[in-house]
Amino acid sequence: MKNYQVLLWDVDDTLLDFPKSEEYAFFHSLKKFDIECTYEDYKVYSEINDKKWKLLELGQITREEVLVGRFRDFFDYMGIHHVDVTEFQPVYQEELGSVFYFIEEADNLLLRLKEAGYKQYLVTNGVVKTQAKKLKLSGLDKIVDGIFISEAVGYNKPSREYFEKVLTEIDANCKENILLIGDSLSSDIKGGKNAGIPTCLFIKNKEKLNQEQFISDIEAMKPDYVIQSLWNILEILEGKESYSWQNLKTKN
C-alpha cells in the first residue's frame, strides 16, 4: 500500500469546470465590445484556444502567442477587424477570473483531505492574475498549502523544470509519497512522469473512453491510477481500491 502524504491537484477541468467559465468569459467579453457570436462560433474559439495551449506545452510557441494569438486567429476567422486584440485580451482574462464552477463538490473533498492531514498544492498552467482571482473567489486558496501558477513559476507543465521548482518549494521528503491528480495526459500525467512522481488521471468526460486515440494515449502514458470521480481518490489513499487502467478497461 502506498503511503501518499502530499497531493498535487491540477485546477482547470479537474477541480473547476473550465469550459463553463470559458463560455461565460467569451460571451460577456464580446458583449462589452458589441460583438455578436453564436455558440458554434464559441466552439471554434475553444478549439483554437485548446490547440494554442497544447503548442505551449510542447514549447513550440510563447505564452503571448497563446493569450493574444488565439483571439487574433479567431477574429480573423470571424472577419472582425475593428477590435484590437490587445485590448480585448485583458477584458477576457478579467471575466475568466470572475467566475468558477466546482466539479463534484471538489472544495468539500479537499476540505476532507485537509482535515485528514494531507498536504495539498495546486499545480496549474495559466495567467497569474486570472488564476489567483478565481482561486480566491472559490476559496480553494484557503484550503490548500500552496499554489503554483505556471506564469509565476516561469515554466509550464509538463516541463521537468516546472516540477523541479514545485518539489523544491514544497520540500517533499520522498517522491513516492506524492500523488499528482489531473485530467490532462499531455500536461499532468506527462509532467508527473517527467518529475518521477505517481500520477492519477481523472476522466471527467466518460465519452473519451470510446475514443481509440485517447485509449492509445493512456496506454502509452501509463498513469498509475485512472478515476472517473474525484471522490475515488479517497479509496486510493485508503488502499481500498487500485483504480488501475486495466481494471477500468475491463469494466468498460
N, C-alpha and C positions, 0 to 999 in steps of 0.2 A: 504493500500500500504506500502510495506517495504521500509525503508529508508537506503539502503546499502551505506556505505561510504568507506569501506575497502574491497578489493578483494584479495583473496589468490589464486594464479594460480599454478597448477601443471605444470611441464615443458614437460617431455617426453610423447609424444602421446596426448598432449593437445595443447601446443603451438608449439612444434617442433616434426617433424616426426622421431621418434626413429628408426623404422625398416630400413629406408633408411640409417641413419647414422650407424646403427649396421652392415648392409650388406657391406657398404663401408669399415668400420674398419676391419671387418672379413677378407675380401679378400685381402686388402692391407697389413695387418699384416702377413697373411700366405705367401704372395709373398716374403716378406723380409726374411722368413725362408725357402724359396724354397719348400713350401708345396702346392700341388695341391688338390683342393676340388671342388666338384660340387655344384650347387645351392641346390640340395637335401641334401647334407651334411650340408650346411649352415642352412637349416630349422631344422635339427636335433640339431645343436648347439643352435639355437634360442629357441627351446623348452626346452633344458636343462637350459639355462640361465634364462628363464622365471620362471621355476619351482624353481630354486635356490632363486630368489628374493622373490617369494611367501613364501618360507620357512623362509626367513629372516624377512619378515613382521610379520610372526607368532611367531617369536622369537625362532625358532627351530634350526637355525644354525647361525654362526657368519658371519660377513662381509667378513672375509678372506676366509671362506669356499665358499662364493659366487664367489668372484673375481678370486680365484685360482682354486677352486674345479670345476667350470664349464668347464674350459679347461682341467683339469685332466680327467674328465669324458668323454669329447669329444675326447681327444687324445686317451684314452683307447678304445673308440668305433671305432675310425679310425685305430687303431693299430700303432699310431705314438709314438715312444719311443725314438727318437733321439733328441727331443727338450725339454728343461727344461721349464716347465710351468711357473716357477717363473721369467724366462727371457722373455717369450712370453707375459705374462700379462701386464707389463708396456708399451710394444710396442703397444699392442692393445688399452690400455687406452689413449695413446697419439694420436693414429689415430682416436679414437672415439670422442675426443675433438676437432679435427681439421676440422670438417665439420658439417653443420647444414642445415636443410630444414624447412622453416616455413609452418605451416598448415594454410590455408585460410588467408594468409597475416596477421598473428597474431600480427606482430610488428605494423602494422598500426592500428589495433584495440586497442592495449594497448596505443599507442600514443594518439588516440582519447579520450580514457578514462582518460588519464593523463591530457589532456587539459581541460577535463570536471571537473577536481578537485578530482578524485578518488585516494585514496592511494592504491598502488598495490605492492604486495610482491610475490616472487616466493618460493614455498614450494616443495622441490624435494628430493627424495631418490637418492643417488649416491655418487660418489667419488669427493672430492673437486677439485682436480687438473683438472679432466676431465670436470666437470660441469662448473667450473669457466672459463676455457678456451673457452668452447663452448658459454657460455652466453656473454662473452666479444666479441667474433668474431661476434655474431649475433646482438650485440648492445642492447640486452634486459637489460643488466646491467645498461645501461644509462637511460632507460625508467622507471624502477621500483624503488621503495623506499627502497627495501631491498631484500636479497636473503638468504634463509635458506636451506642449503645442509645438509642432514642427518649426513654425516660423521663428519661435523663440529659441528652440534648441539649435537651429542652424542647419539641420539636416532633416530629411523626410524619411518616414517609414517607406520601404523596408530596409533602408541602408544600415549597414553594420555600425556606422558612426553614430546614427541616431540612438540606437540601443546601447551603445557603449556609454554615451552620456547619461542615459536613463539609469543604467545599472550602477554607474559611478555615484550618481546623486542619491539613489535610494540605499546605497551601501549594503546590498544584499550579500549575505554570507555564502550562499550556495545557489547556483543557477537551477539546480534540480528542485529547489523549494519554491520556484517562481512559476506561475502559470499565466500565459497570455491568452486572453479571450477576445476574439474579433470575428467579423463577418467576411473579411476580405482575404482571399487566398494570396493575392499578389502583394498586399500591403502588410497585413497582420501575420498570417501564417508564414509567409516567406521571411518576414522580418524576424519572427521568433526563431526560425530555423537558422537565419544568419547569425543570430545572437547566441545560439546554443541553448535556448530555453524551451521547455514544454509548451505546446500550443493547443488551443481548443477552438475549433471552427464553429461559429454559430450560423445556422442556416435559417434565416428569417422567412425567406421566400421558398416554401417547400416545392414549388413548381420547378425549381432548379434541379431537383433530383431526377427530373425527366429529360434533362439536357445532357447529351453524351459528352460534350466538351467539358462541362462542369464536372461530371463524374471523373473524366480522364484527368482533369487538373487536380482533383482531390487525391487521386491515387498516385499522382506524380509528386505532389507536395507532402503527402503523408502527415497530416496533423495528428497529434496524439489522441485527441478526442473530437467527436463531431456531435453537436447537440442541436435540437430543434426548438428548445425552450430554454431561456436564460436560467430558469429555476432548476434545470437539470444539473447545474454546477454544484448544487448542494449535495447531490448524490455522489458526484465525482469526489468532492472534498471529503465526504464521509466514507469513501471507499465502498459504497453500496452498489455502484454500477460503473462499468468500464466505459460505456459510450464510445466504443471503437467504431471506426468507419465500417469494418467488416460486419459488425453486428447490425448497424443501421441499414447497410445494403441488403442484408438477408431479410430484414423486416419489410423492406420496401420492394 
